[in-house]
Amino acid sequence: MIDDLIPGDTTPDAFVEQMRAFARLSTEKRAAMSAQMSDNLRAIIESGIRQRHPDYDERTVQLATIRCMLGEKLFRQVYPDVNAEP
């Protein structure tokens, strides 16, 4: 249902207008926005890991971030012996 897609801080009318604005963007612009959001999410995850684990070096932060993003099952398939808690 469309109501499940609307953020809690957005009115239905504003959401519809936002979707119309996104639809007017070029494919390239939408792809660039998607990549930027992905980069922002990764930075937020890394920041949280650094706050929880100030002793981690950059490689461990990177591995813990990957673990968050891949999920435990896939992470263990790729990195079976790595212990990098998120």
N, C-alpha and C positions, 0 to 999 in steps of 0.2 A: 504494500500500500504506500502511496506517496507520502502520507503523514509520517511514516517511519524514516523517510529520507530527510525530512526538514529538521535542521539543527534546532535545539531548544531555544536559542536566542534569536531566531529568525521567524518572522511572520510568514504565513503561507503566500501572501501576495509578494513579499520581498523575495521569497524563494523562487517563485515562478519567474520574476523579473531577472533574477540572477541566472537562472537556467537559460533564459532567452539570450542574455548577454554572452554566456559561454557558447551558445550555439552559433552566435555571429562571429566568433573568433575563428581564425584559420586553423587548420590542422597543426601547422607548425607552432603556432602560439599556444594551443592547448597542450601540445607535447612539451614545450618549454616550461609551461606552468606545472605540468605533472612532474617533470624532472626536478624543478625547484622545490616542490612540496616534498619529494622523496629526499632530497638533500637536507631540507629543514628537519624532517623527521629523524634522519640519521644523526644530525647534530644534537637534537634534543635527547635521543637515546644515549649518545656518547656522553653528554653532559651529566645525565643522571648516573651513568656508570662511574664516571670520574668522582662524583660526589659520594657515592656509596663505597667506592674503592680507591681512595687517594693514593694507595700504594701501587696501583697498577701502572705498568709502563704503557707506552702507546700501542705496542703490539697486542698486549692483553686487553686493552680497551677495544681495539679493533675486533678481536676474537669474541669478546663478550657482546659487542654490538651485532656481529654476525649471528651469534647464538640467539639473540632476541629476534632478529629479523627472519631467520630460517625456521625457528622452532627447534625443540629439543631433538626430535627424531631425525630430521635431516641434518642438523648440526653434527650429531653423533656419527652419522654415516660418512660425513666428510672429514670430521675431526674427532676420531674415536678416543684419542688419548689426551685431549686438551681439557684443562680445568680452568675455565674463565667464567666465573659466575657473573651474571648481569646485575 
